[in-house]
Amino acid sequence: MADHVMTMEATPGSSGYLELYPERKMSFFKNPYILLLTASAGIGGLLFGYDTGVISGALLYIKDDFKDVRNSSFLQETIVSMALVGAIVGAAGGGWINDVFGRKKATLSADGVFVTGAIVMALAPNSGVLILGRFLVGLGVGVASVTAPVYIAESSPSEIRGSLVSVNVFMITGGQFVSYCVNLAFTEVPGTWRWMLGVAGVPAFIQACLITFLPESPRWLFLKNRRDEAVSVLTKIYNYERLEDEVDYLTNLAEQERQKRSQVRYSDVFKSKEIRAAFFVGAGLQIFQQATGISIIMYYSPTIIEMAGFGSNQQALLLSLIVAGMNASGTVLGIYLIDHAGRRKLAISCLSGVIASLAVLSTGCYLVASDPTNVAYGYLAVAGLALYILFFSPGMGPVPWTMNSEIYPEEFRGVCGGMAATVNWIFSVIMSESYLSIVDAVGLGSSFVILGVIAVIALLFVIVFVPETKGLTFEEVSVIWKERAYGKNQNTQNLLGQESRA
């Protein structure tokens, strides 16, 4: 179809290809269909954010209704953490569901489980049933956390892939902001916490309705030899000139992937040098996203603000709402920067800001401890908290999810994405379940010093190990890992050139 040979320097969406054919470059707002698909898939991120944020307010009222919860810190922790446990299980199985049944069916299954869990929570007659409901919504969130980034990435032109995947992260932070708003809105409504938790089923139902009428990922369709369906999807994404090249490119690529694809097992990830290198980076980014403290800030910001000298619950909630709003706003900035500045540079600059903001936050907390009556010290701590969110959200919010959606070959994308997301959830549990105990042991100021040290390690990790994937096709990214695994000898270069021709 195309009248030229596309090498690694000139594959659809690559920098070389777009230099040759600048009129074929896709802009963020050029195609409303892509935005509809991205927004619909991104509702999974909204559910992710809402579920992680809403429980902080709902728990206050759950304790009023259930005496056993009120009298047991363990039950309170279990209600909070059971959704994270469910998310671990859902993320672990989500990769397999994506590979076998496709991105669309994986999304629908996540929505079904989430709606069921929301109903169970809203009608829970006791704490045991409530915990079951929390586990179910966690399962849905876990599957969605794997599916949405991959679905968006595989349906996106590479030159705007980072921005579109970052929309999903914006939906996560937006969901957290909405959850704080809902908590405030239902404070005077009978059955307060039931409404807070049950209303989460509404966006899941809306997503299920939208996804029903949207297509499967074209890359997955090509891999399953459903070429006509894939071409039909691509006609809605690309103009005619670029469509021809994309169809040729994906047809040849799918044939290569089918030839080398077998039943991929989790253990296979660690048998291949290049896949092992990619997973090390992908999982490392997910670890440091959580280990630098974002779950702590989002789960415990009202508590932290109270510890910083603001005794009023309402004042703490309002200040927390501001923090959540800044988180969502910062993600919007990240959507722009991730495809302009690049993933690696964005992560480095934002982690540098996180380190500085944690220094301000810990200083404010130390000063509050020395003189609790000085309101200025409390505001210094809150300023550090706000700066943390301002720096974290554009970089370490979207970068780990974006890179995990694009650094693995097709046959490993579901499995590795699921494993990396599982790592994220495990560290979210570790951080959220241990933080208050650490504060009790070393103090609030010292707890943020610990996070600052971890952030320095994260910065060094990004500098040393994380490559730049801005504007690269999936196949160009795979070359990075092969070169890291086998070096840049002539035989490897020849092999890569043969594999990449379309």
Disulfide bonds with the S-S distance in Angstrom:
none
